[in-house]
Amino acid sequence: QVQLVESGGGLVQAGGSLRLSCAASGRTVSSATMGWFRQAPGKEREFVAAITWIGSFTYYADSVKGRFTISRDNAKNTVYLQMNSLKPEDTAVYYCGAKTSPSSRYSSPSVYDYWGQGTQVTVSS
């Protein structure tokens, strides 16, 4: 089994920064892609960023490009999401996911096999 645990969420004022962490155990190290998604109340879970296991290629939603950075530390089995210049519309529960299949798809929640419990990010005006 793969276990994912997010941390680092909290309350921050607009323009501030947070760094989220996703600690993985089990077979997560073999995942082709690790992704961050977010879900606001009443809305669908949406793609935020992803990073591949081989090559460390990164992908971002247009809404966060230039503000968020995804990275990974293989030795610590941890994926990070550095969030800068936060906006109130970034408020959501943030989830990390592990995609173990090598398919080229990365932005759809349906292709991810494992999920963490989520961490709340609230950005005030």
N, C-alpha and C positions, 0 to 999 in steps of 0.2 A: 504494500500500500504506500501511496505517496501522501505526505502531510505537508501542508502549506500554512504558515502562520504569518499574517500581516501585522505590522506595528508601525508606529510613528505618526499616526493621525492625531488630530486635535483641532483646536480653535485658533484661527489666525486672522489678522486683519488683512484687508485687501492690499495687495502689493507685497505681502510677506512671503515667506518660504517655509516649506516643510520637506523632509526627506522620509519617504516611506521605505520600509524594508519588508522583504518576504523571505522568511527562513524556510528552507525546504529540507525534508528528510525522506528516506526511502529511495525510490528509483527516479526521483526528479532530475538527477544529474544527467540522465539519458534523454531528457526531453529535447526535442528539436527546437522548440521555441518556448519562451516564457513571456507572458503578456500581463499587462495591467488593464483592467476595465473599471468602469465606475457606473453607479446606478443611483440616480436621484429619485426621491419619492414620486410615484406615479409614472415613471419613465422606464424605458427599456434599458437594459445593461448595454453600455456603449464602449467601444474600443478606445483606448487611450494611447498605449505604446506596446511594442513588442521587441524582443531581442532574440536572435537565433543562437543555437548552441555552437554551430560551426560558423566561423567567420565573424561572429558578433555583429551581424547586420542589424540595424535598428530601423523601426518604422513608427511613425507618429500620426495621430489624428491631426487634421488641419487645425483644430481648435486649440491644440497645445504646442504646436511646432514653435520653436524658439524660446519656449518657457519651461518645458519639461525635458528631462534627460533620463533615459533608462540605461542601467548598467548592471553588470553582474560580477560577482566574486566567486569563482569556481571553488576556491579553497574553503570558503565559508558556506558554500551552497546557499548563497543569498543573492537575491535580485533587488535592486534599488530603483526608486523613482524620485529623482530630485525635482521638486516643483517650486519654481520661482515666479514672481510677479502674479501671484494668485488673485483670482477674480471671484466675486460671489457666485458666478455661474459654475465654478469648479466644485461647489459644495455637493458632496455625494458620499456614498459608501464606496471605498476603493477596494477592489478584489484583485488578487494575483491568480493567474491560471497557468497550468502546465499543459503543453501540447506535446504528446509523445510521438505522434505520427509525423512523418517527414513531408507532408503535403505542403504546397506553396501557400495555402490559405492561412491567414493569421489574424484577421480582423473580426471574424465571426465567433461569438461565444460558443457556438455549437461544435467547433473543432477542438476545443480544449477539454482535456480529460479529467483534470483535477482542479479544485478551487479551494482557496482559503476562506476563512469566516468573514473577512472584510474588516476594514478600519475606517472610522468616520472622519471625514475632513469637512470642516465647516469654515467658510470664509465670510467674515462680516464686512459690511460696508464702512 
